[in-house]
Amino acid sequence: MKPSPTPAAAARSRATLACLLVWGVHALLLSLAFPLSELLTDAPIFHIDAPFHQYQMDVARELWATHALVGYDPWFGAGHVGGVNYNASAKAPALLATLLGPSVATAVAYKLYVFFAALLAPACVFPAMRWLRADAVSVAAATLLGFLLWWISALHWYHGAGMVAFVAAGYAALPYTALAWRGMTGDLRPAVVLALGICGALGILLHPLFPLPVIVTLPFLMLANAKEVRPRAVLLVALLVPLICLLPNIAWMLASIRHPGWSDGALSPFQKAVDIRIVFQEAMGRIEGSARGAKLNPVIWLCVAWALSPATDARMRRVAGAFVAGGVALLLFSAVGAWWPPFGTLQPNRQSAVAYLLLAIPAAIGIGGVCRALGRGGATRYAAGATAAALLAASAFFAVELENEVSTARTPHYGRPAPEVRGVGETARWLAAWIAANTSDEARVLFETSQGRIHDGAHVAGFLARASGREFIGGPYLFMHHADFWDGGVFGRAIGAFSAADFSGQLELYNVGWIVVHSGASKAYLDAQPQMEVLARHGPLAIYRVGYRVGRTASYFLEGRGRVVGRRMGRIELDDVAGEAVTLKYHFVAGLVSDPPAVLQAVYCGGDPQPFIRVLAPARRMTILFP
C-alpha cells in the first residue's frame, strides 16, 4: 500500500496540473491566433521586422554554403559586408534554416521558429519558481502571470513586430537567474556549472541582451540572501560560467567586431526616449508617447506590495525583494538609460517589458501571501479578502482583454490582430511584380524605406530584392548605410537639400536607374526634376525612371568599361572589362580579391565615406571575391 502524499507534495501536484492547464490554454490560443494551419504553408509572416529577418536567413544560408558567417552582399547599399554582423537577433532562425536545408522554405523555417518560441516562452516561468523553492500557490500564480504578460502586455507587440528572440530571451532569463542563484547558495555541482554555461551560450546566441536581466537581478539576490551564498560557488559562477557562455559564440562575435554593421545605427531613434515619467506611466498601465504600459501592471504592483509585507515568510520576502530591486533597476534603465549614447544603442525602452517579467516573480509570491493571509485573523484577513476580491474582478477584465487580443477584430490590441500569418501584402506583391517586369539588372533601384512601415506595415526591401533579382540602393532595413534612403532623407541629408546637378551626380555614382518613393517630400522633389519620368503610381508609391530626357547610359563602371554578368553573396562576375584600370560602382571592403589575381585599390568618390573598388590591369573576364 502506497503511503499517502504529504500535504506539500499534494499541493505541488495540484500546482503542476494548474500550470499545465495554463500552458495548454496558451497553446490552444496560439494555435488559433497564429494559426496552426499556416505553419507549413508557403505564406510568410510579413509584418514589421519579419521580412528583414527572413532576408538575413537567406543570406545565412548562402554564406553557410561556403562555410562563412559574413560575406560580400552586392544587393544593397552598393555592396557591403553582410551576414551575422547585421543579424543580432535572428541568428537562431538562421541556424535553423541552415540545418533544415534548402528543401524547407525560409518562410516555413521562420514560422517554425516563431511558433515554437511563442509556445515555449511562458513555460519558462514554472522551472524558475521551482528553483526558487516557491510554494505551490506562488508557482501557479507566476505561471498565470507569465501567460498573461505574453498576451496582454508590450511583450505581445514585440513578438508580433518580429522581436521574437528578445521576448523569448526575456522569459528564458527567469529560470537561468533562478538556477544561477540556486547554484551559488547550494552545492554547485559540475553539472550545474555546465548547464549554466551551455544555456547561457544558447541565450546569448538567441539574443545578445539575454544576460541583462540576469546581471541586474543576481547581485540583489546575493545581497538579500548573503548568509546563504557560498563564496566559492559565486566565484565559479562569476568566472567560469561566462567563459563557457562566450566560447561557442566567439566565432560570430569576432566576425561582428571585425566587420561592424549598422554604420548609421547611432541615428536610429527606436526605443531611445529619455523620460523618467515612462516608469510611472507604465506602472499605471498607460500607453502614450514612449510608454508601453499594460492594464496588468497596476495589479502586479499591488501583489508586489503583498510580497514585501509581513504576510510573506522571511525567506521568500528576501527573494521577492531582490526581484523587485532588479525590476526597478531595469525600469529605471529603460526610462533614462539612453541618456548615455553607448547604452542608447541597446534601445533601453524595450527593457521595461522584461522588467515586468522580473516583477511577476514577486507578484506571484505576493499572491501566495494573500492566500495564506486569508486564514489569519484581524485586519490582515480583511485586507487579504479585499485584495482577493480585487484580483478576481481584475481576472474577469483580463479575460475580456485576452479574448480581444486573440481575435481578428480591428479593435485596439497590444499586439497585432489575428492571424499572425497573412502572407505577402498587396503593395509588396504589386511592387515586386512591377520591378521584375519593368526594370533590368543593368542599373539599381533607389528605394525609399519607411520608419512608419507604409509598405504593408513591414520593412520589405529584402523581400523585394529577392523577388525581383535587382540590386537596391538603401538597405533591407533603416539606418544601415550612407548609401541609404528613408522618409525623405537620402545619401546622408534631406533630399530637398540637393541641387539638381548634385543629385544627378549621386544617381550616376550609384548607377541608379529607377527610384521608388512614398513620402511627400521625395515626390515633390522628383516631380520638379526634368530628368525624371513618372512610370507608375500605386497608392502612396510613385516610381520614376532616371535620365530619360538626357540619354543616360546605365553602367556599373565609374572608370573604364565592362558589364556585370552575375552577382551573388560573396562574388561579382564581370565581362568585357576594358581599360588600364577600372573603378566599379561597388564598395571596397578589406579582404576582397579577384580571379584572375589583380591589384584592388580603395578609391573615395562622391562624398561617400566608404571607398569604391578600383582594379589595376584587369582581365577581360574576372570575378571579385570575398573569401
N, C-alpha and C positions, 0 to 999 in steps of 0.2 A: 504494500500500500504506500503510495507516494505521499510524502509529507505535504501539508497544506502550505501554499506560498505565504511568505510573510506579508504583512500589510504594505510594506515599502515595495516589495517585489511586485505585488498585485497592482499597486499604483503605477509603477513603471510600465507594466504591461499595458494598462489602460492608456497611459500617455503615448506609448508607442503606437497603439492602434489608432488613437486620435490623430497622431502625426501622419500616419499612413493615409488616413481618411482625407486630411487636408491636402496632402500631396496628390492623392487621387483626384480630388476636385480640381486642383491646379492642372493636372494632366488633361482632364476632360475639357476644361475651359480652353486650354492651349490648343488642343486638337480641333476645337470648333473655330477659334479665332484665327488660327494660322492660315488655312485649315489643313488637317492631316491629309486630305485627298490630293493636295497640291505638292506633297513632299517630294515625289519622284517625277513630277511633270517637268516640261521644259520651261514653264513660266518662271521668270526670275523674280526675286524680291527687288523692287525698283522704287526705293524711297530714300531720300536724303543721301546718306553716305554709302548705301548698299552697292550702287553701280561702281563707285570708286574702288571699294574693297574687292569686287569681283574682277575688275581690271587688274588689280595687284595680284590676285590669284592667278590670272592668265600669265602675267609677267613671271611669277614664281615658277609656274610650270615650264615655261620656255627656258628659263635660266637653269632649272634643275636638269634639263636635258643635256646641258653642258657642265653639270656639277658645279654651278656657280650660284652665289647668293645675290650678287649685283652684276649688272651688265649695262651696255650702252643701249639706251632706249631712244630710237630715232623718231618715235611717233609724236612726241610732244616737245615744245619749247626749243625747237631746232637742235634736238639731241641733248641728252644728259645721262648721267649715271643713275640708273633706276634699279629698283628691286627692293631688298629688305630695308634699305636706308629710307625709303618712303613708306614703309609698311610697319608702323609702330604697333598697330592694334589688330592686324588681320593676319599675323603670322600663323596662328593656329589653323584657320581655314585654308590658308595657302599650303600648309603642310598636309592637311587632309586631302586637298585636291591633288597634290603631287603623289601621295600614297595611293589614292584611288585610281589614278592613271587616266589616260585620255578617253577611256570608254565611258567614264562618268562625266557628264557635262559640268562646267564650272557652276552654272546656276543651281544644279542639283546638289553639288558638294557644299555650296554656300548655305542652301536651305537646310541640309542635314546638320551643319554646324549651328545655325541659328536656332533650329528647333530643339536640339538636344542641350544646347547651352541654356535655353529658356526652361527646359524641363528640369534640369538638374540643379540650377542655381538656388532656388528656395530650399531644396533639400539639404543644403549645407548648414542650415541653422540647427538642425537636430543634433548632429555629432558635436557641434560647438557647445551646445548646452550640456550634453552628456559629459564631455571632457571637463567642463566647468563644475561638474558634480551638482547640478541644479536639481531641485525637487521636480516631481512628475508634473505638477501643475505648471510650473515655470517652463519646463521643456515644451509642453503642448502650447502654451501661450506664445512662446518665442516662434514656434513653427507657424502658428497662425499669423503673427505679426509679419514674419518674413514673407509669407504668401501675400498678405495684403499690400505690403510695401512694393512687391514686384508689380502688382496690377494697378494700384491706385496711388501712385506717387510719381515723382520725376523719373524714377528708375524705369518705368514703362516707356516714357518718352525716349530716354536714352537708348533703350533696347531697340525700339522701333526705328529710331533715327540711324541705326547702324552701329552704335557704340556697344555692340553685344559683348565684346570682350571686357569692356570697362565694368559693365553690370555684373557679369559672371565673376570677374576678379574680385569685385567688392564683396560678393557673397562668400567666395572661397577664402577670403581673408579672415572670416569669422572662425571657422574650425582651425585654421592654421594658427591663429593667435592663441586659441584655447589649448591646442596641442603643445605649442611652444611654452606656454606658461605651465602646463602640466609637467613638461619635462624639466623645467627649471625648479619646480618645487617637489619633485619626486625623484625616483630612480631613473636617471637619464640613460636608458639602455642604448646600445649601438643602433638597434632597430628604430628607435625614436629619432635619433640624430639623422639616420639615413632617410627616414620618411620625411622629416622636415627639409632636408636638403633636396630630395627629389621633388617633393610637392612645391617647394619654393622655386625650384628651377622651372617647373611647369607653369607656375603662376606668373613668373617674370616673362616667360615665352608668350603666355596668353595676353598679358598687358603689362607694360613697364611700370604702371602705377600700382600694381598689386601690392608691393611692400609698404606703401604709405600708411594705410590704416593699421598695419601690423606694427610698424615702427612707432607710430603715435601712441598706440594703446599699451604695448608691452611694458614700457617704463613705469606707467601708472600702476599696472598690475603688480610689478615688483615692489614699488614703494608702498602700496596699500597692504601687501602681504609679505613684508620684509622678513618676518620671523620664519616664514615657510621657505624662503628662497635659499637654494643651495649655491654658494659662490662658484664652485667648480662647474656645476651644470650651466650657470649663467655664462661662464667663460666659454664653454664649449658651444653654446647656442650663439653667442655673440661673434665667435671667431670661425669655428669650423663650419657651421651651417651656412653662413653667407658664401664661404668658399665653394662648398658643394653646389649651392644655388647658381653661382656665377659660371662655374666651369662648363656646363653644357651650353651656355649662352654666349660664350666668348666669341665664337665664330661670327655670329650676326652682329654682336656689339662692335667688334673690331671693324667689320665691314662698314657699319654705320658711322663710326668715328672717322674712318679713312675717307669715306665719301659722304659727308653730311648732306642730308636732303633739306627740303623746305628752306631754300635760300631766302625767301621772303616771309618765313614763318613768324618773325618778330612783328610783322604787320598785322597778323591775324587778330581780329577783335573778339573771337569766340571765347566765352566763359572767362573773361578777364576783368569784369567790373570790380571796382574797389569801393565798397559801400558797407559799413558796419550794420546799416539798417536791414540788410538782407537777412541777418541772423534772426531778428525779431519778426520780420515779415513772414519768413518761412515757419517760424515757431507758431505763428497764428494761423498757418495754413494758407497764406495768401499767395497768389500767382500774379505778380505785377513787376514790370521792369525786369531786373535780373533775378528776382526772387522766384523760385520754383517750389513753392510750398505744397502741402497736401493736407486735406481735412483730417487725416490720420495723425498729423504731427502734434496738435494740442493734446490729444488723447495719450500719445506716447509720453509727453512731458508730465501729464497727470500721474501716470503709472510710475514714471521715474521718481517722482516725489515720494511715492509709497516705498519704492526700493531703498531709498535713503533714510526712511523713517525707522523708528524702533520696532515696527511691525515685522521687519525683516531680520532674520537672525544675523549675528555679527559677521560670520564668515561670508555669507552671500552679500551682505551690505558692503563689505570691502570690495568684493568683485564688482558689484554694481557701481560703486563709486569710481573704480578705475575705468570702467567703460564709459561712464558719464564724463569723466575728465578727458578721455580720448575723443569722445564725440564732440565735446565743446571745443577742444583744441582744433579738431578738424573743421568745425563750423566757423571758427574764427579765421582759420587759414583760407577757407573757401570765400569768405567775405572780403578779406583785405590782403591775402597773400600776393595778389598780382601787383601790389604796390612796388614790390621789388621785381624788376623785369625778368631775372632768371627764373623766379617762381611763376611769373606770368605765363611762361611757355608751357607750364603744366596745366593751364586752363583751370585755375583753382575753383571757380564757381561750381563746377560739377561735383566737387567733393562733398558738398552738403548732403547730397543724396546718400553717399556712403556713410556719412556721419549719422544719419538716422538709422541706417542698418546697425551701426555700433550701439546706438541708443535703444534699439529693440531688445538688446540683451538685458539691460537693467529694467526696461519697461516690463518685460516678461517676469523678471524677478519680483517686481512690484505687484504684478497681478497675483503671483503666488502669495505675497504678503497680505494682499486684500482677502484672499480666500481663507488664510489662517486667522486673520483678524475677525472674520465673521463669527468664529467660535469663541471669541472672548467677550468680556463684559464691558460695560461703561461706554464712554464716549467713542472709544476706538471702534467698538462694534457698530455704532450708528454711522460713523464716518465711512467705515468699510461698506456698510449697506448702501449708503448714498453713492459711493463710488461704483459699487457693483451695478446699481440701477443705471447710473450714467453710462457705464460700459455696455450694458445690454441695449440701451437706447441707441448708442453710437454704432453698435454692431448692426442694428437694423438699417441705419443710414448707410453704413459702408456696404451692406449687401445691395442696396439700390445703386450705389456708385459702381460696384463691381459688375452688376448686370449691365449698366450703361457702357462700361469700359470694354466689355467683350462683344458689344452689339455693333451693328452696321449703321446705327442711327447717326445722323450728322449733327449730333449734339456735342457740346464741349467734352473733350476727352483728355485724360492725362497723356495718353499715347496717341496712336492712330486708330481710327475706327476700323473694325474688322472688315474684310480679311487682310491679313498682313501680306499675303502673296497675291498680287494683282497683275503681274506681268508688266511688260513694257508699256509705258504710257503712249497716248495717241500722238502727242507732239514729238516725242523721241522717235517713234516709228516713222512718222512722216519725214522728219529731218534726216534720219539715216537713209531712207529710200531716196530722198531728193539729192543728197550729197553723192551717193553712189551713182545715180543716174546722170547727174548734170555737172560733175567735176571730173578731173583726171588726176593721176598721181604725178603730173608734171609740175604741180605747184601745191602749196599748202593752203589750209583753211584757217583763217584767223577767227577764233570762236570766242564770243563774249560769254563767260560764265557768270553765275549769279549767286550772291550771298543769300538772296531770297529764294533760290532754287525754283525759278519760274518754269524750268523745263520739266513739267510733270512732278514738281516737288522733289527733284533729285539732281545730283551732280552727274550729268550724263556724258561728259566729254569722252571718258574712257570707252563707254559703250559705243559712241558714235565712231570713234577711230577704229574699233574692232569690226564694227558692222560695215563700214564704208571702205576700209582699206586706205584711208587718206591720212597724211600727216597733218597735225594741228599745231598752230602756234597758240600758246597757252599751256595749261596743264590739265590733267584729269581731275584736278581739284584746284581750289583757290590758293593764292599766296605761295606759289611754288617757284616761280622763275621771274627774272627780269622780262624775258620774252613771254609776257602773260597779258591777259585781258579780262577784267571783270568789272561790271557795273560802271562803265564809262571811263575806267582807268586802264591805260594800255602803255606798255613799254616804260613803266615807271612814273607816268604822270597822267593827268586828265587828258582825254582825247581832244578836248577843245583847246588845249594849250599848244598843240602842234600847228605850225603853218602848213599849208597845203604841200609845199616842197619838202619840208622835213618829214611829214607823214608818208609821202610817196617814197622818200628815201628809206624809211623804215620798212615799208612793204617790199621794196626791192631787196633790202638786206636779208629779209627772211623768206623771200620767194613766196609771197602771199598772192594767191590768185582769186580767192573768194573770202568774203567776210560775212559772218553770221552774227547779228546783234539783236538785242532785245530792249535796251534802255533807250529812253527818250533822248538823252544827251548824245548817244552814239548815232542814233538815226538822224538827228538834226544835223550833226557834223557831216556825216557821209552824204546826206541828201544835198548838202551845199558844195560838195566836191565834184567838179566837172568830169573827172576821170572815173567816176563810179557809175555803174549801171545797176539799177534795181532789177533783180531777176525773179524774185518771189517774195510774197508776204504770206504769213500764216500766223494768225493770232497776233501776239506781240512781236513776233520774229520778222526780221527783214534780212534778205540775202542779197549781197552785192557782188558784182564781178568787177575786178580791179583792172583799170587801164584800158578799157575797150576803146576809148577815144584817142589814146596816144600810141597805140600799136605796141604795147608792152610785150616782150617775149619772156616767157617763163623760163627760169634756169636755176639750178641748184649750185651754180658756179659764180663766185664773185670775180675770180681771176681765171683766165683760161677757158676751155670749153670741155664739154663732156655730157654724159647722161647718167642719171641714177636708174639702174635697171632692176634693182632689188634692194629691199631693206627688211630686216627683222631684228629681233633682240640680239645685240652684240655684233652686228655687221651691217655695212653699207656697200653695195656692189655697184661699181662704176664701169662704164664702157665708153669707147670713142673719146677717151681723155686726150686732150691736145694742149701743149704749152710747156715751156721750160719749167714752169711752176704753176700750180693751180691752187686756188683757195675755194674751199667748199662753204656753202651756207649751212654748215653743221658745226656745232660747238666742239672745240677741242677739250679733251679731258686727259689727265695723266694716265698712261697705260695703253693708249691707242697705238696700234701697229698697222702695217699694211702688208698685203700679199699680192704681188711680189714686194720684197722689202724696199722701202723708200724712207727718206727723211721727212718726218712730220714736225711741223712747227706750229706754235700758237701765235695767232695774229689778232689784234684787237681792232674792231670796226664798229662804227655807228653808235658809239656810246654804250654798247653792251659791255657790262663788267666781266662777262665770260668770253674768252677768246674763241676764234674760229680755227678750222683746220686748214693749214697750208701744206701742200705736198711738193717737195722738190724732186725734179726729174721723174715725173710719174710715168708708169707704164700705161699703154693704151687701155688695157683691161686690168683692173685691180680691185681689191676689196679692203675696206677699212675695218679693222677688227678690234674688239675689246676682249682680250683673252681672259 
